[in-house]
Amino acid sequence: FQWLRSPCGNSAKQMATSKQAGRVLLPPTVLPVKYDIKLKPDLANFTFEGREVICVDVKESTDEISLHVKEIAIQNHTIVFKSSEGEVKPEGIAYSMKDSTVTFKFEEMLPVGDGTLEMEFVGILNDQMAGFYRSGYKDINGTKKIMASTQFESLDARRAFPCWDEPARKAVFGLTLVVDTGLTALSNMPEKHRCYLEGGAKTEICFMDSPKMSTYLLAFIVGEFDFIQAQTNHGVLVKVFTPPGRSNDGKFPLDVAVKALDGYDDYFGLPYPLPKLDMIAIPEFAAGAMENWGLVTYREVDLLIAQGASRKQMQRVCIVVTHELAHQWFGNLVTMQWWDDLWLNEGFASWCENYMADLIYPDFAMWDQFTSDAQAAAMRLDSLRSSHPIQVPIHRAEEVEEVFDAISYCKGASVIKMAHAYLGAEAFRTGLRAYMQQHKYSNTETTDLWAAWSAASGRKVDELMASWTEQMGYPLVTVKSFTGSEVELEQSWFLADGSEVKKEEEKLWKIPIICKGQEPILMEAKTQKISVPKGDFLLLNAGRDVPMRVLYTPETYSQLATAIQKNQLGVSDRAGLVLDSFALAKAGLLGADQVFKLIASFKSERNFIVWDAISQALNGFDTVLMAGVTEKTYEAFKGFVSQLIADAAKEVGWAQKSSDGHLDGLLRETLINMQSKYSVDPDAIAEAQRRFGGFMAGDSSILPDDIKEPVFKMVLKAGGKKEYSELRALHEKAETNIERKHVYVTIGCASDMALKKDVLEWVVSGEIKIQDFFYPLGSVAASSKEAAKFTWEFYKSNFEKIGNMLKSANPSLMDAMISLSARGFSTVEGAEEVEQFYKDHPLKQNQRTISQTLESIRTNAAFLSRILKTPCSEESFWKSL
């Protein structure tokens, strides 16, 4: 195993050595150079046959070769190693189920140098959305069909062919597929040639060799598809493959992809290196998308845009496409050395998705949205003691499945946004280009990126960034005093539950303090005085470029409140102030009543991003208030929210306007969604029922996609079995996954417990694809206090069945079930009950999610305890606002 030489001196070398300790890797004695793989899938019997010839480099003489393999049967008599000295067959074959490996033991030592390893094997086209797997779909005539596709990240290439399934073991891939004639076959590279077999019944398709790449980026797909295509200005052919009859739904993502590829070419200073880019919608897909080099796979809802799609859906597709195409450089061309630097892939792509979306669609205001979206998600999770550093040690590769989360993606993007603000756009880009040029087609560690930025900027980037990537959590910066031109600050570790940080737990960050009108100043000590521009108010972290919380003095809060009323704060700063205030109240550092007084001052606010932040804060309060205050107080809280949004909702209205911009549409959806949760306004309910009735009568224009979900919720809450049955019937008639998803995320709002129980029975019936079956369960759990408890009891009773449904699927699907099933708990007793259940029913692969779920419940319990000691626990408080 060859480690990259670090440019950062001895300390970096020592760190790299310590990072390597304990990793479970294949022996470095024999390495792959090129795979030639031939596969013959059988879509009727859900199996495949395979043959591979692997060109290898024997680094040192050995009598063993070890590879990764899982759920594959190798035909022992076909295994042979060939070299210039002849050929030899293994005398022994040993499988390790624990390590998913096979070791071939040969009678004699294999000579150093070039050789080939050949074998044949058979495997299963599973239904777990991992490896080489099958999906069900309907053709244009409504006939049920089967297609086959791949999902190899992180550890599932070994389910399709024996291989060195580690990111640093890059090789060239040559692929041949033998498929039923008439089916389309796709892979990373263009087709090279084809021939017909078995009297024309089968077609053998050979693809061009790939660039040198990691196993997890290989992809191949077999099925029936339509497609739409275009060429970039730089000459790359881009195609979007869709289910039969839906090629028009590929127009929007195609346009995004064409613009994004050229944009990344220009930004990275390296042209996209493959001759084509295909993007394809997969009917059953565990994640959102996968960046396979030259053949990017997506959930249908994350790629296809039908006529009349909501603005939220268009934005979602845009950022998923820009995220995956960023990976074609950051992850594919330059790949992390090992899984502990996963964030290099995902954090950077998460930053790029916003950069490129903002470039293509500036009216989306993606960097303002970043505050209430990615950064907010990162800070929610990273305020828990059960969080983890961005760079987390990975010993066994299986552990990486637990860090595909908001830390790797959203906190990763947040610290990169911070680096961009601190270094400046030019040095940031120059360093990035140098990093790409130096490391293309190879593997890197985080320190390689720091070195490139240090060289470009002349600053010690490694020292700055280590405090953000190598320790978990983020700082709370407290304003101790403010004279008008100088501010005294103190930093500490911010924890969501407000628990005491012991002396030995204290952390220190290097924090860029950003004030409008001056260059960032680095806060390196626990307490520090900083000069700031004189003005009517103090605003730290202007633009929200740094993932930190700020606790102001009462006087500075008062100045900020005045600045809000005078519209002197930017959108991201207003949103950030709301989110900070809620988090500080939850931690016991600010009174909950003070937060509501702040929120009440936003009654005249008309920006979607600020309302999104307000909605998040209110939802956080709702979780604990619903669980712990009297019913009268809870209804008074809902009445306050209903009044808060009334003017804005009336002004924005229900109907789309010709003058609407992108954010106007998102604001309308947010406000009506808040009405569906909190409002008791009979006029709003009547309007929802009117639109639903027209929609069910065949007038699709009366209920645009933007407001379908809140309308469904309102109608279900106010209705009964009739409305519930109508929504289930809509699901049965739905032709697209997004139409079905509208039903899944709302159906739990059905008006009585018998209907909610029916929803939960539907979840485990097998009728809903496992990629989606957590949505309706979450919908029920969020619908009421009683429903939350009922969902937990149902989950416990059906735990074994759910486990069997997900037996070898991506662990993220069980993660979703764990967090959603317990979302209604806000008491210490609830946390103890959940904790005991998982002690009795351990889930090793999901332990981090279980720990985070338990901590979140206990944090809410502490929050509720604090709220009950404030005026917020009294009905009169809400009527006084």
PyMOL commands that set and color helices and strands:
alter all, ss='L'
color gray80, all
select helices_A, chain A and resi 10-20+76-78+157-159+198-200+215-217+247-268+300-302+311-327+339-360+362-364+366-372+374-382+397-403+407-423+425-439+446-457+461-469+503-505+554-565+571-586+592-600+608-628+631-652+662-678+682-696+700-702+705-718+721-733+737-744+747-749+753-763+774-781+785-797+799-805+811-821+828-840+844-867+871-873+875-880
alter helices_A, ss='H'
color red, helices_A
select strands_A, chain A and resi 30-42+47-58+62-68+72-74+80-83+86-88+90-96+101-110+113-124+131-138+144-151+172-180+184-187+191-197+202-207+220-223+226-231+237-242+276-282+289-290+295-299+334-336+442-444+475-482+486-493+511-513+521-523+527-531+549-551
alter strands_A, ss='S'
color yellow, strands_A
deselect
rebuild
show_as cartoon
